Amino acid sequence: MSVLEVRNLSVELMTTAGVIRAVDGITFSIDPRQTVTIIGESGSGKSTTAMGLLRLLPDDLAVISGHAVLDGVDVVTEPKKFAKLRGRSVALIPQDAMTALSPVHTIGRQLGEAVLRKGAAPKAEVARRSLELLEQVRIPDPAVQLKKYPHQLSGGMLQRVLIAMALAVDPVLLVADEPTSALDVTVQAGILDLLLELQERTQVAILMITHDLGVARLVSDRIHVMKDGRFVESGEVEQIVENPQTEYTKKLLAAVPKLGHWDGEPHADSTQASLDGARS
């Protein structure tokens, strides 16, 4: 049974220039332990899709239609009922950790508040669970980190804290909105590896939003390529990466950086000449 079943979802935004259909009739599903990625350029509608599914768009500025069933509740037609699931059955990992966390409260306090969403618990139990969550996301010296403020941690560490906060409620679905976009490449790899490890252990489903096809290739089971609010191509990750069907997808693939020769690296022929000289 699918964790999330989306059918003909549309999101219309009210702007000063008129009504804009940011998401136009998309359909997809996510199963347990599956990572489904929506990829596209900025403005394609992928983050609007995520925020619409979480009902985080202002009701007076956004009109959502279609069907999106999570944990037996239709996000579109039962918004009040779904509000009770948000932060419990479904959790969000935002893209900018520094702005997502309060600068005036410690990591421990903010993580503790996430733990309490599951229900009231003794202070000692909240502290124990907070410590356990930081250990799960591989943060060193967790007891020390709990006493720190966000500005005292690196971007990669803060992203791990956000993942810990999302996991605190034991969700069935994680929505990861560009979770590595503000991080350097080596830290990105660690965060993606962590998400896959946690998914293997908890069976949580992941909806990944990204503009980076390199990221999508690493973590996805299925990819939906979005352009102008619509899916222009969908398929298993190998199919999309190895045999793209649309020109738009081919351009996204071409935009993935490729390693070339370093300017200071000797070419093969000069390296061989040096070796020959050394032998003589």
Phi and psi restraints in degrees (value plus and minus 20) as a CYANA .aco file:
   2 SER   PHI     -90.9   -50.9
   2 SER   PSI     124.0   164.0
   3 VAL   PHI     -92.6   -52.6
   3 VAL   PSI     -61.1   -21.1
   4 LEU   PHI    -154.1  -114.1
   4 LEU   PSI     110.3   150.3
   5 GLU   PHI    -145.2  -105.2
   5 GLU   PSI      92.7   132.7
   6 VAL   PHI    -132.5   -92.5
   6 VAL   PSI     109.9   149.9
   7 ARG   PHI    -154.0  -114.0
   7 ARG   PSI     101.8   141.8
   8 ASN   PHI      32.7    72.7
   8 ASN   PSI      25.6    65.6
   9 LEU   PHI     -98.6   -58.6
   9 LEU   PSI     111.5   151.5
  10 SER   PHI    -152.2  -112.2
  10 SER   PSI     125.4   165.4
  11 VAL   PHI    -151.0  -111.0
  11 VAL   PSI     100.3   140.3
  12 GLU   PHI    -129.1   -89.1
  12 GLU   PSI     110.9   150.9
  13 LEU   PHI    -128.3   -88.3
  13 LEU   PSI     113.8   153.8
  14 MET   PHI    -108.1   -68.1
  14 MET   PSI      99.4   139.4
  15 THR   PHI    -146.7  -106.7
  15 THR   PSI     150.8   190.8
  16 THR   PHI     -84.7   -44.7
  16 THR   PSI     -42.9    -2.9
  17 ALA   PHI    -110.3   -70.3
  17 ALA   PSI     -20.3    19.7
  18 GLY   PHI     100.2   140.2
  18 GLY   PSI    -186.4  -146.4
  19 VAL   PHI    -107.2   -67.2
  19 VAL   PSI     109.4   149.4
  20 ILE   PHI    -136.8   -96.8
  20 ILE   PSI     107.7   147.7
  21 ARG   PHI    -108.2   -68.2
  21 ARG   PSI      76.2   116.2
  22 ALA   PHI     -97.3   -57.3
  22 ALA   PSI     -50.8   -10.8
  23 VAL   PHI    -148.8  -108.8
  23 VAL   PSI     109.2   149.2
  24 ASP   PHI    -146.2  -106.2
  24 ASP   PSI      62.4   102.4
  25 GLY   PHI      48.5    88.5
  25 GLY   PSI      31.1    71.1
  26 ILE   PHI    -113.0   -73.0
  26 ILE   PSI     131.0   171.0
  27 THR   PHI    -156.1  -116.1
  27 THR   PSI     110.8   150.8
  28 PHE   PHI    -185.9  -145.9
  28 PHE   PSI     151.2   191.2
  29 SER   PHI    -164.1  -124.1
  29 SER   PSI     140.2   180.2
  30 ILE   PHI    -154.4  -114.4
  30 ILE   PSI     110.4   150.4
  31 ASP   PHI    -119.5   -79.5
  31 ASP   PSI     143.6   183.6
  32 PRO   PHI     -75.2   -35.2
  32 PRO   PSI     122.3   162.3
  33 ARG   PHI      41.9    81.9
  33 ARG   PSI      -0.5    39.5
  34 GLN   PHI    -130.7   -90.7
  34 GLN   PSI     121.1   161.1
  35 THR   PHI    -129.8   -89.8
  35 THR   PSI      97.4   137.4
  36 VAL   PHI    -131.3   -91.3
  36 VAL   PSI     109.5   149.5
  37 THR   PHI    -135.0   -95.0
  37 THR   PSI     113.2   153.2
  38 ILE   PHI    -123.9   -83.9
  38 ILE   PSI     101.1   141.1
  39 ILE   PHI    -144.4  -104.4
  39 ILE   PSI     125.6   165.6
  40 GLY   PHI     155.8   195.8
  40 GLY   PSI     149.4   189.4
  41 GLU   PHI     -92.4   -52.4
  41 GLU   PSI     149.1   189.1
  42 SER   PHI     -78.8   -38.8
  42 SER   PSI     113.7   153.7
  43 GLY   PHI      68.6   108.6
  43 GLY   PSI     -16.8    23.2
  44 SER   PHI     -97.3   -57.3
  44 SER   PSI     -38.9     1.1
  45 GLY   PHI      90.7   130.7
  45 GLY   PSI     -17.5    22.5
  46 LYS   PHI     -88.9   -48.9
  46 LYS   PSI     -65.0   -25.0
  47 SER   PHI     -90.2   -50.2
  47 SER   PSI     -53.4   -13.4
  48 THR   PHI     -82.9   -42.9
  48 THR   PSI     -56.2   -16.2
  49 THR   PHI     -79.5   -39.5
  49 THR   PSI     -68.8   -28.8
  50 ALA   PHI     -82.7   -42.7
  50 ALA   PSI     -66.5   -26.5
  51 MET   PHI     -87.2   -47.2
  51 MET   PSI     -52.3   -12.3
  52 GLY   PHI     -87.2   -47.2
  52 GLY   PSI     -62.6   -22.6
  53 LEU   PHI     -84.8   -44.8
  53 LEU   PSI     -50.4   -10.4
  54 LEU   PHI    -108.0   -68.0
  54 LEU   PSI     -21.8    18.2
  55 ARG   PHI      35.4    75.4
  55 ARG   PSI      24.3    64.3
  56 LEU   PHI    -124.6   -84.6
  56 LEU   PSI     -14.7    25.3
  57 LEU   PHI    -109.1   -69.1
  57 LEU   PSI     121.0   161.0
  58 PRO   PHI     -79.3   -39.3
  58 PRO   PSI     111.3   151.3
  59 ASP   PHI     -82.3   -42.3
  59 ASP   PSI     -48.8    -8.8
  60 ASP   PHI    -104.3   -64.3
  60 ASP   PSI     -25.5    14.5
  61 LEU   PHI    -139.1   -99.1
  61 LEU   PSI     -31.2     8.8
  62 ALA   PHI    -154.8  -114.8
  62 ALA   PSI     114.5   154.5
  63 VAL   PHI    -135.0   -95.0
  63 VAL   PSI      99.7   139.7
  64 ILE   PHI    -129.4   -89.4
  64 ILE   PSI     113.5   153.5
  65 SER   PHI    -156.1  -116.1
  65 SER   PSI     146.3   186.3
  66 GLY   PHI      83.5   123.5
  66 GLY   PSI    -175.9  -135.9
  67 HIS   PHI    -155.9  -115.9
  67 HIS   PSI     120.0   160.0
  68 ALA   PHI    -169.2  -129.2
  68 ALA   PSI      82.7   122.7
  69 VAL   PHI    -122.2   -82.2
  69 VAL   PSI     101.6   141.6
  70 LEU   PHI    -147.3  -107.3
  70 LEU   PSI     104.2   144.2
  71 ASP   PHI      34.8    74.8
  71 ASP   PSI      15.9    55.9
  72 GLY   PHI      62.0   102.0
  72 GLY   PSI     -18.2    21.8
  73 VAL   PHI    -134.3   -94.3
  73 VAL   PSI     112.2   152.2
  74 ASP   PHI    -103.4   -63.4
  74 ASP   PSI      93.1   133.1
  75 VAL   PHI     -77.3   -37.3
  75 VAL   PSI     -56.5   -16.5
  76 VAL   PHI     -97.8   -57.8
  76 VAL   PSI     -67.9   -27.9
  77 THR   PHI    -113.5   -73.5
  77 THR   PSI     -33.4     6.6
  78 GLU   PHI    -147.8  -107.8
  78 GLU   PSI      40.4    80.4
  79 PRO   PHI     -81.5   -41.5
  79 PRO   PSI     -57.2   -17.2
  80 LYS   PHI     -88.8   -48.8
  80 LYS   PSI     -59.0   -19.0
  81 LYS   PHI     -87.7   -47.7
  81 LYS   PSI     -58.7   -18.7
  82 PHE   PHI     -87.8   -47.8
  82 PHE   PSI     -52.0   -12.0
  83 ALA   PHI     -75.9   -35.9
  83 ALA   PSI     -48.7    -8.7
  84 LYS   PHI     -95.6   -55.6
  84 LYS   PSI     -39.6     0.4
  85 LEU   PHI    -108.9   -68.9
  85 LEU   PSI     -47.1    -7.1
  86 ARG   PHI     -86.0   -46.0
  86 ARG   PSI     108.8   148.8
  87 GLY   PHI      64.7   104.7
  87 GLY   PSI     -15.3    24.7
  88 ARG   PHI    -150.6  -110.6
  88 ARG   PSI     -96.3   -56.3
  89 SER   PHI     -93.0   -53.0
  89 SER   PSI     -48.9    -8.9
  90 VAL   PHI    -149.0  -109.0
  90 VAL   PSI     117.9   157.9
  91 ALA   PHI    -153.1  -113.1
  91 ALA   PSI     131.3   171.3
  92 LEU   PHI    -129.4   -89.4
  92 LEU   PSI     114.6   154.6
  93 ILE   PHI    -127.7   -87.7
  93 ILE   PSI      83.2   123.2
  94 PRO   PHI     -95.4   -55.4
  94 PRO   PSI     148.5   188.5
  95 GLN   PHI    -105.6   -65.6
  95 GLN   PSI     -47.1    -7.1
  96 ASP   PHI    -134.3   -94.3
  96 ASP   PSI      78.5   118.5
  97 ALA   PHI     -84.2   -44.2
  97 ALA   PSI     -56.1   -16.1
  98 MET   PHI     -85.7   -45.7
  98 MET   PSI     -56.1   -16.1
  99 THR   PHI    -108.6   -68.6
  99 THR   PSI     -37.4     2.6
 100 ALA   PHI     -98.2   -58.2
 100 ALA   PSI     -43.1    -3.1
 101 LEU   PHI    -123.4   -83.4
 101 LEU   PSI     127.9   167.9
 102 SER   PHI     -91.7   -51.7
 102 SER   PSI     108.5   148.5
 103 PRO   PHI     -94.8   -54.8
 103 PRO   PSI     -32.8     7.2
 104 VAL   PHI    -126.6   -86.6
 104 VAL   PSI     -14.5    25.5
 105 HIS   PHI    -144.3  -104.3
 105 HIS   PSI     128.1   168.1
 106 THR   PHI     -90.2   -50.2
 106 THR   PSI     141.8   181.8
 107 ILE   PHI     -78.6   -38.6
 107 ILE   PSI     -61.1   -21.1
 108 GLY   PHI     -81.2   -41.2
 108 GLY   PSI     -62.8   -22.8
 109 ARG   PHI     -85.9   -45.9
 109 ARG   PSI     -63.2   -23.2
 110 GLN   PHI     -90.6   -50.6
 110 GLN   PSI     -58.2   -18.2
 111 LEU   PHI     -88.7   -48.7
 111 LEU   PSI     -57.1   -17.1
 112 GLY   PHI     -81.8   -41.8
 112 GLY   PSI     -58.2   -18.2
 113 GLU   PHI     -83.8   -43.8
 113 GLU   PSI     -56.6   -16.6
 114 ALA   PHI     -86.4   -46.4
 114 ALA   PSI     -60.4   -20.4
 115 VAL   PHI     -81.8   -41.8
 115 VAL   PSI     -58.5   -18.5
 116 LEU   PHI     -91.5   -51.5
 116 LEU   PSI     -32.4     7.6
 117 ARG   PHI     -83.3   -43.3
 117 ARG   PSI     -45.2    -5.2
 118 LYS   PHI     -95.9   -55.9
 118 LYS   PSI     -34.4     5.6
 119 GLY   PHI     119.2   159.2
 119 GLY   PSI     142.9   182.9
 120 ALA   PHI     -81.1   -41.1
 120 ALA   PSI     123.7   163.7
 121 ALA   PHI    -171.9  -131.9
 121 ALA   PSI     131.6   171.6
 122 PRO   PHI     -79.8   -39.8
 122 PRO   PSI     131.7   171.7
 123 LYS   PHI     -75.8   -35.8
 123 LYS   PSI     -60.3   -20.3
 124 ALA   PHI     -85.2   -45.2
 124 ALA   PSI     -56.4   -16.4
 125 GLU   PHI     -89.5   -49.5
 125 GLU   PSI     -58.9   -18.9
 126 VAL   PHI     -82.5   -42.5
 126 VAL   PSI     -63.6   -23.6
 127 ALA   PHI     -84.4   -44.4
 127 ALA   PSI     -61.8   -21.8
 128 ARG   PHI     -84.0   -44.0
 128 ARG   PSI     -64.0   -24.0
 129 ARG   PHI     -86.9   -46.9
 129 ARG   PSI     -57.9   -17.9
 130 SER   PHI     -82.7   -42.7
 130 SER   PSI     -63.5   -23.5
 131 LEU   PHI     -82.5   -42.5
 131 LEU   PSI     -63.1   -23.1
 132 GLU   PHI     -82.4   -42.4
 132 GLU   PSI     -61.0   -21.0
 133 LEU   PHI     -85.0   -45.0
 133 LEU   PSI     -61.8   -21.8
 134 LEU   PHI     -85.5   -45.5
 134 LEU   PSI     -54.2   -14.2
 135 GLU   PHI     -86.3   -46.3
 135 GLU   PSI     -58.2   -18.2
 136 GLN   PHI     -83.3   -43.3
 136 GLN   PSI     -55.0   -15.0
 137 VAL   PHI    -113.2   -73.2
 137 VAL   PSI      -4.8    35.2
 138 ARG   PHI      39.3    79.3
 138 ARG   PSI      27.2    67.2
 139 ILE   PHI    -114.1   -74.1
 139 ILE   PSI     103.3   143.3
 140 PRO   PHI     -90.0   -50.0
 140 PRO   PSI     130.9   170.9
 141 ASP   PHI      27.7    67.7
 141 ASP   PSI      36.6    76.6
 142 PRO   PHI     -77.5   -37.5
 142 PRO   PSI     -55.3   -15.3
 143 ALA   PHI     -83.6   -43.6
 143 ALA   PSI     -54.4   -14.4
 144 VAL   PHI     -92.8   -52.8
 144 VAL   PSI     -62.6   -22.6
 145 GLN   PHI     -85.1   -45.1
 145 GLN   PSI     -51.4   -11.4
 146 LEU   PHI     -81.4   -41.4
 146 LEU   PSI     -46.6    -6.6
 147 LYS   PHI    -108.2   -68.2
 147 LYS   PSI     -25.8    14.2
 148 LYS   PHI    -109.0   -69.0
 148 LYS   PSI     144.9   184.9
 149 TYR   PHI    -120.1   -80.1
 149 TYR   PSI     137.9   177.9
 150 PRO   PHI     -72.3   -32.3
 150 PRO   PSI     -58.3   -18.3
 151 HIS   PHI     -87.8   -47.8
 151 HIS   PSI     -31.2     8.8
 152 GLN   PHI    -110.8   -70.8
 152 GLN   PSI     -22.4    17.6
 153 LEU   PHI    -134.4   -94.4
 153 LEU   PSI     133.6   173.6
 154 SER   PHI     -93.6   -53.6
 154 SER   PSI     147.3   187.3
 155 GLY   PHI     -79.9   -39.9
 155 GLY   PSI     -61.3   -21.3
 156 GLY   PHI     -85.4   -45.4
 156 GLY   PSI     -59.5   -19.5
 157 MET   PHI     -86.1   -46.1
 157 MET   PSI     -60.9   -20.9
 158 LEU   PHI     -83.9   -43.9
 158 LEU   PSI     -57.8   -17.8
 159 GLN   PHI     -84.3   -44.3
 159 GLN   PSI     -56.2   -16.2
 160 ARG   PHI     -86.9   -46.9
 160 ARG   PSI     -55.8   -15.8
 161 VAL   PHI     -82.8   -42.8
 161 VAL   PSI     -63.0   -23.0
 162 LEU   PHI     -83.0   -43.0
 162 LEU   PSI     -58.0   -18.0
 163 ILE   PHI     -84.6   -44.6
 163 ILE   PSI     -61.8   -21.8
 164 ALA   PHI     -81.1   -41.1
 164 ALA   PSI     -61.7   -21.7
 165 MET   PHI     -83.6   -43.6
 165 MET   PSI     -58.6   -18.6
 166 ALA   PHI     -86.6   -46.6
 166 ALA   PSI     -58.2   -18.2
 167 LEU   PHI     -96.2   -56.2
 167 LEU   PSI     -35.9     4.1
 168 ALA   PHI     -78.3   -38.3
 168 ALA   PSI     -47.2    -7.2
 169 VAL   PHI    -119.1   -79.1
 169 VAL   PSI     -13.2    26.8
 170 ASP   PHI      32.5    72.5
 170 ASP   PSI      38.8    78.8
 171 PRO   PHI     -93.2   -53.2
 171 PRO   PSI     139.0   179.0
 172 VAL   PHI    -112.2   -72.2
 172 VAL   PSI     -37.3     2.7
 173 LEU   PHI    -158.9  -118.9
 173 LEU   PSI     109.4   149.4
 174 LEU   PHI    -126.9   -86.9
 174 LEU   PSI     107.5   147.5
 175 VAL   PHI    -122.7   -82.7
 175 VAL   PSI      92.1   132.1
 176 ALA   PHI    -126.9   -86.9
 176 ALA   PSI      84.4   124.4
 177 ASP   PHI    -115.6   -75.6
 177 ASP   PSI      79.8   119.8
 178 GLU   PHI      28.0    68.0
 178 GLU   PSI      35.7    75.7
 179 PRO   PHI     -89.6   -49.6
 179 PRO   PSI     -32.3     7.7
 180 THR   PHI    -141.5  -101.5
 180 THR   PSI     -11.5    28.5
 181 SER   PHI     -86.3   -46.3
 181 SER   PSI     -47.8    -7.8
 182 ALA   PHI    -115.0   -75.0
 182 ALA   PSI     -10.2    29.8
 183 LEU   PHI    -132.8   -92.8
 183 LEU   PSI     134.2   174.2
 184 ASP   PHI     -95.7   -55.7
 184 ASP   PSI     149.2   189.2
 185 VAL   PHI     -80.9   -40.9
 185 VAL   PSI     -63.3   -23.3
 186 THR   PHI     -86.6   -46.6
 186 THR   PSI     -58.1   -18.1
 187 VAL   PHI     -90.2   -50.2
 187 VAL   PSI     -57.8   -17.8
 188 GLN   PHI     -73.7   -33.7
 188 GLN   PSI     -67.3   -27.3
 189 ALA   PHI     -79.9   -39.9
 189 ALA   PSI     -61.1   -21.1
 190 GLY   PHI     -84.9   -44.9
 190 GLY   PSI     -60.6   -20.6
 191 ILE   PHI     -87.0   -47.0
 191 ILE   PSI     -62.7   -22.7
 192 LEU   PHI     -85.7   -45.7
 192 LEU   PSI     -61.1   -21.1
 193 ASP   PHI     -81.3   -41.3
 193 ASP   PSI     -59.5   -19.5
 194 LEU   PHI     -83.9   -43.9
 194 LEU   PSI     -64.7   -24.7
 195 LEU   PHI     -80.3   -40.3
 195 LEU   PSI     -62.2   -22.2
 196 LEU   PHI     -87.3   -47.3
 196 LEU   PSI     -58.1   -18.1
 197 GLU   PHI     -84.6   -44.6
 197 GLU   PSI     -63.8   -23.8
 198 LEU   PHI     -86.6   -46.6
 198 LEU   PSI     -56.8   -16.8
 199 GLN   PHI     -84.0   -44.0
 199 GLN   PSI     -60.8   -20.8
 200 GLU   PHI     -82.2   -42.2
 200 GLU   PSI     -56.3   -16.3
 201 ARG   PHI    -101.2   -61.2
 201 ARG   PSI     -56.9   -16.9
 202 THR   PHI    -124.9   -84.9
 202 THR   PSI     -32.5     7.5
 203 GLN   PHI      46.8    86.8
 203 GLN   PSI      -2.7    37.3
 204 VAL   PHI     -86.7   -46.7
 204 VAL   PSI     123.4   163.4
 205 ALA   PHI    -107.9   -67.9
 205 ALA   PSI     129.0   169.0
 206 ILE   PHI    -147.7  -107.7
 206 ILE   PSI     109.2   149.2
 207 LEU   PHI    -123.8   -83.8
 207 LEU   PSI      90.4   130.4
 208 MET   PHI    -119.5   -79.5
 208 MET   PSI     110.7   150.7
 209 ILE   PHI    -132.3   -92.3
 209 ILE   PSI     103.2   143.2
 210 THR   PHI    -176.5  -136.5
 210 THR   PSI     138.5   178.5
 211 HIS   PHI    -123.3   -83.3
 211 HIS   PSI     -22.2    17.8
 212 ASP   PHI    -122.3   -82.3
 212 ASP   PSI      87.8   127.8
 213 LEU   PHI     -88.3   -48.3
 213 LEU   PSI     -43.8    -3.8
 214 GLY   PHI     -84.5   -44.5
 214 GLY   PSI     -62.9   -22.9
 215 VAL   PHI     -84.4   -44.4
 215 VAL   PSI     -66.6   -26.6
 216 ALA   PHI     -79.2   -39.2
 216 ALA   PSI     -59.3   -19.3
 217 ARG   PHI     -83.1   -43.1
 217 ARG   PSI     -56.1   -16.1
 218 LEU   PHI     -93.7   -53.7
 218 LEU   PSI     -57.6   -17.6
 219 VAL   PHI    -131.5   -91.5
 219 VAL   PSI     -34.0     6.0
 220 SER   PHI    -108.4   -68.4
 220 SER   PSI     129.2   169.2
 221 ASP   PHI    -114.6   -74.6
 221 ASP   PSI     -56.2   -16.2
 222 ARG   PHI    -162.2  -122.2
 222 ARG   PSI     124.4   164.4
 223 ILE   PHI    -145.1  -105.1
 223 ILE   PSI     117.0   157.0
 224 HIS   PHI    -136.9   -96.9
 224 HIS   PSI     100.8   140.8
 225 VAL   PHI    -111.6   -71.6
 225 VAL   PSI     103.2   143.2
 226 MET   PHI    -131.5   -91.5
 226 MET   PSI     117.0   157.0
 227 LYS   PHI    -166.6  -126.6
 227 LYS   PSI     105.7   145.7
 228 ASP   PHI      34.2    74.2
 228 ASP   PSI      19.7    59.7
 229 GLY   PHI      63.2   103.2
 229 GLY   PSI     -19.6    20.4
 230 ARG   PHI    -144.1  -104.1
 230 ARG   PSI     136.0   176.0
 231 PHE   PHI    -102.8   -62.8
 231 PHE   PSI      97.8   137.8
 232 VAL   PHI    -114.7   -74.7
 232 VAL   PSI     -35.3     4.7
 233 GLU   PHI    -181.5  -141.5
 233 GLU   PSI     118.6   158.6
 234 SER   PHI    -160.6  -120.6
 234 SER   PSI     127.3   167.3
 235 GLY   PHI     151.0   191.0
 235 GLY   PSI     157.9   197.9
 236 GLU   PHI     -83.1   -43.1
 236 GLU   PSI     133.1   173.1
 237 VAL   PHI     -77.4   -37.4
 237 VAL   PSI     -61.4   -21.4
 238 GLU   PHI     -83.9   -43.9
 238 GLU   PSI     -58.6   -18.6
 239 GLN   PHI     -83.8   -43.8
 239 GLN   PSI     -65.8   -25.8
 240 ILE   PHI     -87.1   -47.1
 240 ILE   PSI     -62.8   -22.8
 241 VAL   PHI     -96.0   -56.0
 241 VAL   PSI     -62.7   -22.7
 242 GLU   PHI    -106.2   -66.2
 242 GLU   PSI     -47.4    -7.4
 243 ASN   PHI    -162.1  -122.1
 243 ASN   PSI      43.5    83.5
 244 PRO   PHI     -83.7   -43.7
 244 PRO   PSI     121.7   161.7
 245 GLN   PHI    -120.0   -80.0
 245 GLN   PSI     -39.8     0.2
 246 THR   PHI    -133.8   -93.8
 246 THR   PSI     134.6   174.6
 247 GLU   PHI     -84.6   -44.6
 247 GLU   PSI     -53.5   -13.5
 248 TYR   PHI     -83.5   -43.5
 248 TYR   PSI     -65.0   -25.0
 249 THR   PHI     -84.1   -44.1
 249 THR   PSI     -59.3   -19.3
 250 LYS   PHI     -81.9   -41.9
 250 LYS   PSI     -57.4   -17.4
 251 LYS   PHI     -89.1   -49.1
 251 LYS   PSI     -57.6   -17.6
 252 LEU   PHI     -83.1   -43.1
 252 LEU   PSI     -59.7   -19.7
 253 LEU   PHI     -85.6   -45.6
 253 LEU   PSI     -59.3   -19.3
 254 ALA   PHI     -87.9   -47.9
 254 ALA   PSI     -41.9    -1.9
 255 ALA   PHI    -101.3   -61.3
 255 ALA   PSI     -30.8     9.2
 256 VAL   PHI     -90.9   -50.9
 256 VAL   PSI     102.8   142.8
 257 PRO   PHI     -80.2   -40.2
 257 PRO   PSI     123.3   163.3
 258 LYS   PHI    -141.8  -101.8
 258 LYS   PSI     120.9   160.9
 259 LEU   PHI     -92.0   -52.0
 259 LEU   PSI     112.9   152.9
 260 GLY   PHI    -140.7  -100.7
 260 GLY   PSI    -186.4  -146.4
 261 HIS   PHI     -92.7   -52.7
 261 HIS   PSI     114.3   154.3
 262 TRP   PHI     -90.7   -50.7
 262 TRP   PSI     120.7   160.7
 263 ASP   PHI     -77.1   -37.1
 263 ASP   PSI     -53.7   -13.7
 264 GLY   PHI    -111.7   -71.7
 264 GLY   PSI     -17.9    22.1
 265 GLU   PHI    -101.8   -61.8
 265 GLU   PSI     107.5   147.5
 266 PRO   PHI     -87.4   -47.4
 266 PRO   PSI     122.3   162.3
 267 HIS   PHI     -91.3   -51.3
 267 HIS   PSI     145.3   185.3
 268 ALA   PHI     -79.8   -39.8
 268 ALA   PSI     -58.3   -18.3
 269 ASP   PHI     -89.9   -49.9
 269 ASP   PSI     -58.2   -18.2
 270 SER   PHI     -90.7   -50.7
 270 SER   PSI     -54.4   -14.4
 271 THR   PHI     -84.2   -44.2
 271 THR   PSI     -62.4   -22.4
 272 GLN   PHI     -84.8   -44.8
 272 GLN   PSI     -58.7   -18.7
 273 ALA   PHI     -83.3   -43.3
 273 ALA   PSI     -59.1   -19.1
 274 SER   PHI     -84.6   -44.6
 274 SER   PSI     -59.3   -19.3
 275 LEU   PHI     -86.6   -46.6
 275 LEU   PSI     -60.6   -20.6
 276 ASP   PHI     -83.0   -43.0
 276 ASP   PSI     -59.6   -19.6
 277 GLY   PHI     -84.7   -44.7
 277 GLY   PSI     -59.3   -19.3
 278 ALA   PHI     -85.5   -45.5
 278 ALA   PSI     -56.2   -16.2
 279 ARG   PHI     -88.7   -48.7
 279 ARG   PSI     -55.9   -15.9
